[in-house]
Amino acid sequence: GRFTNYVLARVDRYLADLLFEQSFAKQESLFYITHSGTRPAHGFHIEHMFARNEKIYEQFKNDDGEIDEKLFNDERNRIGALILLKGNENIRASNDIYIDKFSSYVNSGFIWNRILTGSINKSSLTSCANPIVNEFKSYLPDSNGLLTIDAINERQELFFRLIKEIYMF
């Protein structure tokens, strides 16, 4: 939990600096973000974009029509399928599908979440000299209101590229 919070916040702080945007990750200390999970109203919490929901389970059915629980849990817990939310927003989002969580992600205060929804200030993107911004991609809900597994795969790859940029000298 704490390590995941740290890595997500660290990437978000990097993105905020890169794009000259505001983020909770710049406003709060990384220590507070990683240690505030016991404070539901004011802390920072990990949000699983693949919630435990019957519609989402449909994406994880095997050839026999049964839910592949292992595949679901593996995909659900990938870093590309996780974001940070502040306070009770994670509780409000609960087990909703992507379309119902979309506005929470847009207004979350984290750059990584706003990339997902395409709500980054366009001038921040065009004024950034780092070519990684060309790899930022937003994801609208599919026809069922869901986020696809392919979207998670692409976000996972982008996340690892960002980690390399942060920790490469």
C-alpha positions as CSV (number, residue, x, y, z in Angstrom):
1,G,0.0,0.0,0.0
2,R,2.5,2.6,1.1
3,F,5.0,1.8,-1.6
4,T,2.2,2.0,-4.3
5,N,1.1,5.3,-2.9
6,Y,4.7,6.6,-3.0
7,V,5.3,5.5,-6.6
8,L,2.0,6.9,-7.8
9,A,2.7,10.2,-6.0
10,R,6.3,10.4,-7.2
11,V,5.2,9.9,-10.8
12,D,2.5,12.6,-10.4
13,R,4.9,15.0,-8.9
14,Y,7.2,14.5,-11.9
15,L,4.3,15.1,-14.3
16,A,3.3,18.2,-12.4
17,D,6.8,19.6,-12.7
18,L,7.1,18.5,-16.3
19,L,3.8,20.2,-17.3
20,F,3.9,23.1,-14.9
21,E,0.6,22.0,-13.5
22,Q,-0.8,21.8,-9.9
23,S,-1.1,18.5,-8.2
24,F,-1.8,17.2,-4.7
25,A,1.6,15.4,-5.1
26,K,3.3,18.8,-5.3
27,Q,1.2,20.4,-2.5
28,E,1.6,17.6,0.0
29,S,4.7,15.8,1.2
30,L,5.3,12.3,-0.2
31,F,5.5,11.1,3.4
32,Y,2.0,12.4,4.1
33,I,0.6,10.9,0.9
34,T,2.1,7.5,1.8
35,H,1.1,7.5,5.5
36,S,-2.4,9.1,5.4
37,G,-4.4,6.1,4.4
38,T,-5.9,5.7,7.9
39,R,-7.5,9.1,7.6
40,P,-10.6,8.5,5.4
41,A,-11.7,12.1,5.0
42,H,-8.3,13.7,4.4
43,G,-6.0,10.9,3.4
44,F,-4.9,9.6,0.0
45,H,-6.2,6.2,-1.1
46,I,-5.5,3.8,-3.9
47,E,-8.4,3.5,-6.3
48,H,-8.8,0.3,-8.4
49,M,-10.2,1.3,-11.8
50,F,-11.4,-2.3,-12.2
51,A,-13.9,-2.5,-9.3
52,R,-15.8,-5.6,-8.2
53,N,-18.8,-5.1,-10.4
54,E,-20.8,-7.5,-12.5
55,K,-20.3,-5.5,-15.7
56,I,-16.6,-5.3,-15.2
57,Y,-16.4,-9.1,-14.5
58,E,-17.8,-9.7,-18.0
59,Q,-14.4,-8.7,-19.4
60,F,-12.8,-11.5,-17.4
61,K,-14.8,-14.5,-18.4
62,N,-13.0,-17.6,-19.6
63,D,-14.1,-19.9,-22.5
64,D,-16.6,-21.6,-20.2
65,G,-18.3,-18.3,-19.4
66,E,-17.0,-18.3,-15.8
67,I,-15.2,-15.4,-14.3
68,D,-11.5,-15.9,-14.2
69,E,-10.9,-14.5,-10.7
70,K,-7.1,-14.8,-11.0
71,L,-7.0,-12.8,-14.2
72,F,-9.4,-10.2,-12.8
73,N,-7.2,-9.8,-9.6
74,D,-4.0,-9.7,-11.7
75,E,-5.3,-7.0,-14.0
76,R,-7.0,-5.1,-11.2
77,N,-3.8,-4.8,-9.2
78,R,-1.5,-3.7,-12.0
79,I,0.0,-0.3,-11.5
80,G,-1.6,0.9,-14.8
81,A,-5.0,0.1,-13.2
82,L,-4.4,2.1,-10.0
83,I,-4.7,5.8,-9.3
84,L,-4.7,7.9,-6.1
85,L,-7.8,9.7,-4.9
86,K,-8.0,12.1,-1.9
87,G,-10.4,11.7,1.0
88,N,-13.8,10.1,0.6
89,E,-13.7,10.2,-3.2
90,N,-12.5,6.6,-3.3
91,I,-15.4,5.6,-1.1
92,R,-17.9,7.5,-3.3
93,A,-16.5,5.9,-6.5
94,S,-16.7,2.4,-4.7
95,N,-17.7,-0.3,-7.1
96,D,-18.9,1.9,-10.0
97,I,-18.0,1.3,-13.6
98,Y,-15.6,3.7,-15.4
99,I,-18.2,6.0,-16.9
100,D,-19.6,6.6,-13.4
101,K,-16.1,7.3,-12.0
102,F,-15.0,9.5,-14.9
103,S,-15.8,12.9,-13.4
104,S,-14.2,11.9,-10.1
105,Y,-11.0,11.2,-12.0
106,V,-11.2,14.5,-13.9
107,N,-11.5,16.5,-10.7
108,S,-9.1,14.4,-8.6
109,G,-6.2,16.8,-8.4
110,F,-3.6,14.3,-9.7
111,I,-2.0,14.7,-13.2
112,W,-1.8,10.9,-13.7
113,N,-5.6,10.7,-13.3
114,R,-6.2,13.7,-15.6
115,I,-4.1,12.1,-18.3
116,L,-6.4,9.1,-18.2
117,T,-9.4,11.4,-18.8
118,G,-7.9,13.8,-21.2
119,S,-8.4,16.8,-18.9
120,I,-4.9,18.1,-19.0
121,N,-4.6,21.8,-20.0
122,K,-3.7,21.7,-23.7
123,S,-1.3,24.6,-23.4
124,S,0.7,22.6,-20.8
125,L,1.0,19.8,-23.3
126,T,2.0,22.0,-26.2
127,S,4.6,24.0,-24.2
128,C,6.3,20.8,-22.9
129,A,9.5,20.0,-24.7
130,N,9.6,16.4,-23.4
131,P,8.5,14.0,-26.2
132,I,6.8,11.7,-23.6
133,V,3.8,14.0,-23.8
134,N,3.1,12.5,-27.2
135,E,2.5,9.2,-25.5
136,F,-0.2,10.6,-23.2
137,K,-3.5,9.1,-24.2
138,S,-7.0,9.6,-22.7
139,Y,-9.5,6.8,-22.5
140,L,-13.3,7.3,-22.9
141,P,-15.6,4.6,-21.6
142,D,-16.4,1.9,-24.1
143,S,-20.0,1.3,-25.3
144,N,-20.7,-0.5,-22.0
145,G,-19.2,2.3,-19.9
146,L,-16.1,0.4,-19.1
147,L,-12.4,0.9,-19.3
148,T,-10.7,-1.8,-21.4
149,I,-7.9,-4.1,-20.5
150,D,-5.9,-2.6,-23.5
151,A,-6.1,0.8,-21.9
152,I,-4.6,-0.6,-18.8
153,N,-1.8,-2.2,-20.8
154,E,-1.0,1.1,-22.5
155,R,-1.1,3.0,-19.2
156,Q,1.2,0.4,-17.6
157,E,3.8,0.9,-20.4
158,L,3.6,4.7,-20.0
159,F,4.0,4.5,-16.3
160,F,7.2,2.4,-16.6
161,R,8.6,4.9,-19.2
162,L,7.9,7.7,-16.7
163,I,9.6,5.8,-13.9
164,K,12.7,5.4,-16.2
165,E,12.7,9.1,-16.8
166,I,12.5,9.9,-13.1
167,Y,15.3,7.5,-12.0
168,M,17.6,7.7,-15.0
169,F,20.6,10.1,-14.5
